[in-house]
Amino acid sequence: MNLSEALGEGLQVTVIGLVIVFSVLIILMLVMMAMKAIFYRENKPQKELQPATPSVHQNTKAKTEEVIDEEELIAVLTAAVAASLNTSTYHLNIKSYRRIGNSAPSWNQAGLRDVIDGRL
């Protein structure tokens, strides 16, 4: 076997190897795309909450901000409850909430703030 035959055979092995590798990669890509189409459930867009139309005497900007703040608060509460229960937010529905006063002593509140600030 001379040099040109050895180089030709090496080139054939290289090309065949590259074809096999890229063929397998394409097959894997197609399988993953098929799995995504079969198993991935796309969430249906939920109906957006429309803020109630305020009367003529009320401040429209303040009411809109309150509705947006309340929606954000409910989203944060839902996420916090889901994280503490190790579950998805899909299964949770917060119907109502109420604020409670903080009756802890001031030294307790200061310690809590120090811990929270230290984590950020």
Backbone hydrogen bonds, N-H to C=O, Kabsch-Sander energy under -0.5 kcal/mol:
donor,donor_aa,acceptor,acceptor_aa,energy
6,A,2,N,-1.9
7,L,3,L,-2.5
8,G,4,S,-2.2
9,E,5,E,-2.4
10,G,6,A,-2.2
11,L,7,L,-2.3
12,Q,8,G,-2.1
13,V,9,E,-2.3
14,T,10,G,-2.2
15,V,11,L,-2.6
16,I,12,Q,-2.6
17,G,13,V,-2.4
18,L,14,T,-2.4
19,V,15,V,-2.4
20,I,16,I,-2.3
21,V,17,G,-2.5
22,F,18,L,-2.6
23,S,19,V,-2.1
24,V,20,I,-2.4
25,L,21,V,-2.2
26,I,22,F,-2.2
27,I,23,S,-2.4
28,L,24,V,-2.6
29,M,25,L,-2.2
30,L,26,I,-2.3
31,V,27,I,-2.4
32,M,28,L,-2.5
33,M,29,M,-2.3
34,A,30,L,-2.2
35,M,31,V,-2.4
36,K,32,M,-2.2
37,A,33,M,-2.1
38,I,34,A,-2.0
39,F,35,M,-3.1
40,Y,35,M,-0.5
40,Y,36,K,-1.6
41,R,39,F,-0.5
42,E,40,Y,-0.7
58,Q,55,S,-1.0
60,T,58,Q,-0.7
63,K,59,N,-1.8
64,T,60,T,-2.2
65,E,61,K,-2.2
66,E,62,A,-2.0
67,V,63,K,-2.2
68,I,64,T,-2.3
69,D,65,E,-2.8
70,E,66,E,-2.4
71,E,67,V,-2.2
72,E,68,I,-2.3
73,L,69,D,-2.4
74,I,70,E,-2.4
75,A,71,E,-2.1
76,V,72,E,-2.5
77,L,73,L,-2.7
78,T,74,I,-2.5
79,A,75,A,-2.2
80,A,76,V,-2.4
81,V,77,L,-2.4
82,A,78,T,-2.4
83,A,79,A,-2.3
84,S,80,A,-2.1
85,L,81,V,-1.9
86,N,82,A,-0.7
87,T,82,A,-2.1
91,H,88,S,-0.9
92,L,89,T,-0.9
95,K,93,N,-0.6
103,S,101,G,-0.9
109,Q,105,P,-2.0
110,A,106,S,-2.4
111,G,107,W,-2.0
112,L,108,N,-2.2
113,R,109,Q,-2.3
114,D,110,A,-2.1
115,V,111,G,-2.1
116,I,112,L,-2.5
117,D,113,R,-2.9
118,G,114,D,-1.9
119,R,115,V,-1.2
120,L,116,I,-1.0
